[in-house]
Amino acid sequence: MSAFPYETSEPVYRPQPQDPHTFPEPMAQDQSVLDLISSPHPKFYTRLLNLNSRLGPKAKEYNMLNPHNPIQLLGKAEFMNPGMSHKDRIAKSMLLLAQSRGDLLNSDGKKKTILAASSGNTGCSLALVGTLLGYEVIVITNKKCSQEKRDHIKANGATLWMSEDLQEEVDCLHGVHCYMQQEHVLCEKFPEKYFKVNQYDNLDNMAAHLESTGREIWEQTGGKITHFVMAGSTGGTIMGVGRYLKSKRANCEIVLSDPEKSNLMGLWEMDREISSPDCGEERLQKVKESTAANGGVQLEGAGKGSLTAIMRSGVGALETVDACVPVNDFDAFDECRALAKTGVMCGGSSGLNICAARVIAERCADLGPQEGGYTITTILCDHGVKYMSKIYNDKWMQENDTRCK
């Protein structure tokens, strides 16, 4: 098989003189941490990694028989961002755009405190970006958030509140259990004090990926991308990247990777009136029964019980999505542990994405050869060091793995 171009040490994308993304060589002394996030300069794009070693048997056999039109599996290394996740992009977008509109100041012209509900990574990124911009940041999360991410949030300069404690300690939050709802109640009650980030419904979240991540992937693959695979939490990445890629290549297939106990796949199927067995309402009922028996999604930062405003921002639920692949949480965690042995250590949503991408690759192998082959690209969302007490802890895995229970 011919050498895979993305394995070289040089960037795949080389701007031409007429290219609008051709810039003078950046000077190191002129760069700030914020400049490294969503930089328009190709030098600072997060890299695409060759993940062909994680392909399944059909795809590997296909590649042996079709070396000139191979199936390629690529992962965009978003864990290389300063905050070690792709959420740096939305933190920068949401805060800078809010600042430009004057939303971060109260009626007296004083800076508001940034208040955000987060399962972890967005909190880490908002802590980083908000502190760099000179704002106080408070992040509300819950006990599902790994200890490493809690510590990361505080290390980046933010105050951390646990939702389980707030509902007992703050009068206006009595009976309000959900951290997202707690953010809403506090910002409604104290509008002069807090700026409500509302990452799940904030369209500036999606804009970040529409304007940077999607463009980078298109350029780095030379426009050869055929499939984009991504989990959904806020929906910002799959909606933003999906819209950009489809604007460039209408038949680019956008695939939602979804934890088995998430409702997103079922809601997507219901919106499209898919009525085959195990689809739509039937899937949602099975998720409900499974959750009641064994608990909900263990994987952090992926899957949802309902659609966010971002996911509903098009003509239908998750309008960019062409297909969905369900993945067991612990299959995703096993993938993370296997991937770490190749030198790439990522969090659970990355394992989820790769598992789903492998399913798509096997389907491509069944379809047979096509001119140019298949280029399947996914996101390696965050760094595995944020999960050492969970995914990479043998005891935690044994105690929490529900596949054998």
N, C-alpha and C positions, 0 to 999 in steps of 0.2 A: 504494500500500500504506500502511496506517495506520502511524504512528510506533511503533517498537518500544519498549516501556516500559523495558527494561533500559539504554537509551542515556541516560536522564536522569541528572543529577548526584545526584539524591536516591535513597536506598535504596528498592528495590521493596517490601521488607517493612516495614510500619509496625505495631508492636505496639499492641494495644488494652489498656485498663485491666485487663481480667480475664486478660490473657495472662501466663503464668508467666515469660515472658522480658522483661517490662517492668521496667526498672531505673531508678533515679535517674541523671541525667546524670553520667557518670564524671568525676572531677576529674583533670586532667592530672598534678598532683603526687602523686597516689595510685597511678599506674600504673607497673608495672615491665615489663621486656621479657617476662617470663614471663606477665604478665597479658594481653599482646597475643596470645599463642598459645592457640588454642581458647577464646577469650573467650566467655562466655555472652551478652555484650551485643552486639546487632545492629550497633552502631556500629563494632565491630572485626571483623566478619566480612570475610573476603577477598571481593573483589568478583566478580560474574559479568560477563564481557565478552561482547559480541555478536560472534560469529565468522561471521555470515551471509555475509560476503564470501568465505569459504573453502568455501562450499557448491559442489557439483558442478552440471553443467548441468541435469540432470533436476529437482533440488531448486529451482534458481533459476526454472526454467520453471513448476514447480508453484506457487511463491510468487506469480508474476505472475498466475496463473489463480485462486488461492485466497487472496486477501489477508486474509480474515477468519479463516482456519484454516491459518496458515502453518506451514512447517517452520522451527523456530528452532534454531540451533546456538550453544550457550553454553559458555564456558570459565571455570572457577573459578580465579581468579588466585592460586594458592598460592605463586607466586614472591614475593608481597608479604609473606610471613611474615618475621620477623626474621632467620632463617637462610636465607632465600630459597628455601625448598622446603616441600612438604607434610610432610616428615619431622620438622619441628619438633613437630608434633602428637604423633607417637608417642614422640619423645624425652622430652617432658614427661610423657606418660602413663606410660611404662615406668619412668622414674626416680622420679617422685613416688609411684607405687604401691609400688615396691620399697622406697623410703624409709619409707613408712607401715607396711610389714611388718617393718621392721628388717633387710632383706636387704642393705643397703649398709654394715652394720657387721660387723666380725669378732667373735670370741668375747671379745676384750678390750675391746670397745666402741669400737674405733678405726675410722675410715672406710676402707673398701676402695677400691682403685683400680678405676674403671669400665673394663672391657675390652670392646671391641666390634669385630666384623668388619663391614665395610661396603664397598659398591662406591663410596661417596663421600658422598652426601647425608645419610644417617643419621649418618655420622661427623661431618659438619659440625654437625648439630643436637645430637647428644650432647655434642660439644665445647662448644657454646654453653650448653646447659641444665646439663650437669654442672659446668662452671666456675662458672656463676651460683649453683649450689647449694653450691659449696665443695668439690668433689671433684676428685681427679686423674682424668684421662681419657686412655686409650690407644686409638687406633684402628688396626686392621690392615686394609690394603687391598692392591690389587695394581696392576701397571703399566697395566692398562686404565683406571684412574681418571685423569681429566684432571689436569694440573698445577695448574690453577686450584682444583680441589676439594682437592687435597693442601695447597695453600697456605692455603685457607680453613679447613681442619681445624686447622692449626697456629696460624693467626691467632686462632681462637676459644679457644685455650688448651690444646689437647690435644697429646699426643705422637703422632707418626705412625710406624708401622712398616709396612714393605713386606714382603709375604709371601714374595717371591722371595729376600729377604735373610735372613729369619728361619729358613727351612728349612736354611740353611747355618750360621748363627751360634748357634742354640739347640739344645743336644743333644737335648732331648726332642721336637724338631720335625723331626729328620732324616727325610727322606722324606715329610713332611706338607706337601703343596703348596698345598692349598686354604685360603684365609684363614678361612673359616668353621670348618673343622676345626681350624685352629691356635688359634682362640679357645677351642674346646671343650677341647683338650688342655691348654692353659695353665691354664684355670680348674679343671680336674679335678686337676691336679698341685699348684696353689697356691690352694686354696679360701679360705684365710684372707687372701690378698693381693688377689685379683681378684673383682670382681662380674661375672658372665657375663650380658651383655645378651641375647644369643641372639635378635636381632630377628626371625629367620625362623620361630621356633617360639613366640615369646612372645605369648600371647593378649592381653596388655595393649596390644600394637600394634594389633590389630583393634578393641579397645574404644575407642581414641582416635577412630577414624573412625565407629564406631557411635554414639558419644555426642556428637560435635561435627560432623564434616564432613557426614554424612548428614542430620542435623537442619538444618544451615544451608542445604544445597541444597534441601531440601523447603520451607523457609520462603521462601527467596529466589525460588523459581520459583512461589510461591503454590500448591504442590501440583500444578502442571500438568506436571511432568516425566514423560515417557513412556519415555525411554531414558537409561541411564547407561553411559558408555563409559570403560573404564580398563584400563591395562596391569597386569600382575602381576609382582611380584618377590618380596616377602615374602607378598603376598596380603592384607595388612592393609586396604588401601583398598577394593579391590573386594569383599572379604568383609564388611567393616564397613559401608560405605555401602550395599552391596547389601541387607544384612539390614534396615537401617533403612528404606530406600525401599520394600522389599517389605512391611514391617509397616504401611506407610501406604497403599500402592497395590500390591496383589498382582500386577497385570498390568504393572507397570513392568519393562521389559526391561533386563537387566543384560548388557552386552557386554564380553567380554575382547578387548582389542587386544593382539596378540602378534607379536613379531618372527618372521620366517619361519623362522629357525634355532633358535627356542626349542621346547622339547618340550611346553609347557603345553597348546597347542591339541590336539595329538595325544593327550595323557594325558586331557584332558577328554572327547574323543570316545570313547576306549576305555572310560572309566568309564560312558558312556551307551550303549555298545555300538552306536555309529554305524558302519555297515559299508559305506557307499557309497564309490566310488573316491576315492583320496587322503585317506581318513579313517583315524583311529586308527593301527594298526600300519603301514599303508602310508605315512602322513604321517611317522611317526617314522623310518622307514627312509630316506625321502628327505632328512629333516633330517640324519640321520647321514652320508649320502653327501655332501651338500652341505657340511657342516661339515668333513669330511675333505679335500675338494677345495679349499675357499676359506676355511677358518677359521670360527670361531663368531660369535656375536652381537657386532656392533660397538657397538651402542647400549648406553649405560650405564644401569643401574637398571631394566631391564625384561627379561622373559624369564627362563626357568629351564630347567635340564636335568631337574629332578625337582620333585615337589610338596613344599611346606613343610608343617609341622604346621598352620599357620593355614589353608592351602588344604584340608587334610584334616579340618578341625574340624567339618564338618557330616555329613550323612548320605551324601554323595558327594563326589568330588573337585570343588572349586570349586562347591559346591552352589548358590550364588546365581546362577551364570552361566547365561544362556539361549542365548547365541550367542557365537561367536568370529570375529574377523576377522584374518587374517594380513597383515602389512605388511612390505615390504622396509625394512631399516635406512636405506638411503640415500634412499628415497622419503620416509621420516620426516625425514631431515636436510634434504632439499630443502624440505619443508614448513616447517621451522623458519626457513630462510633467507628464504622467501617471506613468512612471518608477520612476520619482523623488519622488513620494509619497510612494514608497516602500523603499526609502533610497538610491537609486542608481541614481545619477544625471549625465547625459552624454550629449554629443553634438549630433547634427543632424544626422551624419552618423551612430551613434549607434542606433538611432531610426529607421533609414532606414534598417539597418541590422536585427534588431529584427522583423520589419514588414515582411521582406522577409523570415526570418527563420520561422515565424508563418505560412506563406503560405506553406512552405515545410513541416512543421509538420502536417498540415491538409492533404496534399497529402499522407504523410506516413500513417496517420490514414485510408485513403481510401484504401491503399494497403493492410492493415491488418497486423496481427502479424507476426513477424519473430524472430528467435532465437537471443537472445541478445537485442532485441528491436532496437530503433533508438537513436543515440546520435548526436544531431545537435549542432554544436558549431559555435559561431560567435565572432566578436571582438567588444568590447566597446571601441571605438577608442580614445576618449578624454573626459575631464571633462566638466560638464555643466556650471561651473563658467565662462567659456570662452564665454558664450552666454546669460548672464543675461539681456543684453540690447535688445536681439532679441527673441530667442525661449521662454524664461521665462518671457517675457515682454508682458502683455496682450494687450497693445495698439499696439505694433509692430505687433503682430499676427493678430489682427483685421484689421489693415491697409493693410497688405501684403498678407493675405490669398486669393488666387485666386480661390478656389474651388467653391465659391458662386458668382463669378463675370462673 
